[in-house]
Structures are given as structure tokens and as C-alpha cells.
């Protein structure tokens, strides 16, 4: 039997838009932790209470308009007050609020109970990256945006996780209670991972607590949700959750890398080695402000190509990178980067883009500066 063309078109549209609708939702996601499930359940409980209230109120309103319409000859009642009505519209809302408050209070108590944690991690916001420190484990690192610059400048197609990729994700074990100690080093940031139902402001001089316990391995993404400067949109949060065995392996590798990095401070570096390493450090840490070719973004971020800093005495150049420059947007990297990375990036800047000074700053120079200042 032949179907009308309009029928086939209707079936096609239903197939396309039906599938699109199935993949699209306006509701909250249940998440992947105990807290996120509790928040979702609380949300749905209050949602259905509101639905019932809406049905009762609008049902009574429409029933009154239909049954008591003037065309049926209804006459309005005349009364000034009714004691039982006033009692009901006071007691019923009170009971509804109590019914909402009990699960809400329980959920809030759970959200703020960060005691008896298995792992403590200090999360520090910087412009514009995150620093993670595993307390008591001698492991810490910065997590920087890893989206290629060509994607940001529309020179390459954007992938699925555009602006949501980092070079070093926060790694956590499945099933462990993790306490986050959230703060900031410069301005107010906000650390947010929706799947964990964790969102805490990172405020300089203050420490806010949060916690999570993830149920299954995977990659979970979030962002800074506090307007923190020109690159606010470029400091994502990526958390990689591993099995306990894989996490222990990763932690051991990080400890070994930290020990190796300390050994590199005493190594005798060549100019070529420092420039090669500095290239990577620069394009991870400095490129957002000073640009790929060192041209900067004047007047806020001056050019390094041919600048008096990058072509002048190396002690002054090192001091600017190490201490920053008060009153400007130049941050102090003395506590952000290792001795090796500071030496490498200064050496790179002095020998890139035609500066060609031919000299270098070594990790020993940076270590001597730290020791001289009692750091």
C-alpha cells in the first residue's frame, strides 16, 4: 500500500527530531557521587511537591471559573472572614515548608561534612590555571589549558572538548573520600565540577572546604565559574578518576618525577637544552599574555621581542619573572614554577624571536636566588 508523501515526510521529521529530543534534556544530571545523587533527589522531591501544588491551585482555579461562571446563574457569596480558611492557608504552607526543609537540611549537612577524609588536596586558583597539591604526599602540579591556539583563533576546527582539556588533570581514586581545600593566590576564582555537585569559591587569604567520593572511573570536566580576568574562560577543570590500583601507580610515578625534578636542579645544563625546555614552558605558561611570537598585547602585556628586559642584564630579567611586577598584570612565578622551569623560560625568552643574547640562566642561579631570600 502506497503512503501519501506527506506521511513519509512526517515520519522522517519525527525520526530526526525525536532522536534529537531524546538526547536533549533540561533537567539536572544525577552526577557521579553520593552528594550529587542527594542533590538530584532533593531537586526531584521539591519539583514534584511544586507540581502537586500547581495541580491543586490551578485545578481549583479552573474548576471555580467553569462551575461558578455567570452564565449558569451563580451568585457570589458574601462573607468577611472565615476562621477555618485562615487556619488552613497558614498551616498547610507551613507543613509544606517543613516537608521541604527536612530533606534539604539533611542534604546540606552531608555536603558540608568533610571530616574523616582519605585524601586531602589543596586547590589553588591562579590567573589562569589551577594548582593541585596532594597534602602529605609531596606531589603538586599546575593544570593548564591544553586546547591548541589554532582552535582558539579559529585557524583549526574545534573538537568535542574545546576549552575543556588540560595538560595535567587532577587524578583521584574511585571510592575514596577526597577533601578539597580551595583557595586562590591572586583574585577570586571558583572551582566547579557539575558531576560531583562541588562548587567552591577560591578566595585569596581564605580556605573553603568541599568533599567528594566518586563512584566510577572516568573523566569529569568543569570550569572556573567566577569572572577572574581576561582569560577566565580558559581555565577548565579536568578530573581523571582511576581505580585504586591505577591511582597508586600514578601517585608513585608522580613522586618519582618530583624527586627527579629536584635532581635536575643540580644538573649541568646546556643552552640548547634550556631553550628546548623553555619553549614548552613559555607556550604553556606565558603565551596567553605575551603571545606566540613575543609580540605581547600592549599596553597591558608588553612585547618581549627586542624588549629591554629580555635583552638587558639577565639578573633583572630573572627578577621580573621570579617576583613579578607590582602594579601590573605580571604575576610572580617564583612559587609557581620549579627552578628548572624558571631558568628554562628566562633562557628561552633571551634567545627567541631574534633576541639572541647567547647567555643563559641556570637552575642553580634560581636556587641561589631562593636561598638568598630565605625561600
DAWO-V891750 format. One record per backbone hydrogen bond with DSSP energy under -1.0 kcal/mol. CO is the residue of the C=O (numbers start at 1). NH is the residue of the N-H. Records with the same first field share a line. If there is no record, write none. Layout:
# DAWO-V891750
CO=NH ; NH
This chain:
# DAWO-V891750
4=7 ; 8
5=9
6=10
7=11
8=12
9=13
10=14
11=15
12=16
13=17
14=18
15=19
16=20
17=21
18=22
19=23
21=24
32=215
33=37
34=38
35=39
36=40
37=41
38=42
39=43
40=44
41=45
42=46
43=47
44=48
45=49
46=50
47=51
48=52
49=53
50=54
51=55
52=56
53=57
54=58
55=59
56=60
57=61
58=62
59=63
60=64
61=65
62=66
63=67
64=68
69=72
70=73
82=86
83=87
84=88
85=89
87=91
88=92
90=94
91=95
92=96
93=97
94=98
95=99
96=100
97=101
98=102
100=104
101=105
102=106
103=107
104=108
105=109
106=110
107=111
108=112
112=114
119=179
120=135
121=181
122=133
123=183
124=131
125=185
126=129
129=126
130=143
131=124
132=141
133=122 ; 135
134=137
139=134
141=132
143=130
144=167
148=152
149=153
150=155 ; 156
151=154
159=162
161=164
165=146
170=240
172=242
177=118 ; 119
178=212
179=121
180=210
181=123
182=208
183=125
189=202
190=225
191=200
192=223
193=196 ; 198
194=197
195=32
198=193
200=191
202=189
203=206
208=182
210=180
212=178
214=175
218=241
220=239
222=237
229=232
231=234
237=222
238=170
239=220
240=172
241=218
242=174
243=247
244=248
245=249
246=250
247=251
248=252
249=253
250=254
251=255
252=256
253=257
254=258
255=259
256=260
257=261
258=262
259=263
260=264
263=266
270=274
271=275
272=276
273=277
274=278
275=279
276=280
277=281
278=282
279=283
281=285
282=286 ; 287
286=289 ; 290
287=291
290=296
291=294
294=304 ; 305
297=301
301=297
304=307
307=311
313=317
314=318
315=319
316=320
317=321
318=322
319=323
320=324
321=333
322=334
325=328
330=325
333=337
338=342
339=343
340=344
341=345
342=346
343=347
344=348
345=349
346=350
348=351
350=357
352=355
362=366
363=367
364=368
365=369
366=370
367=371
368=372
369=373
370=375
371=374
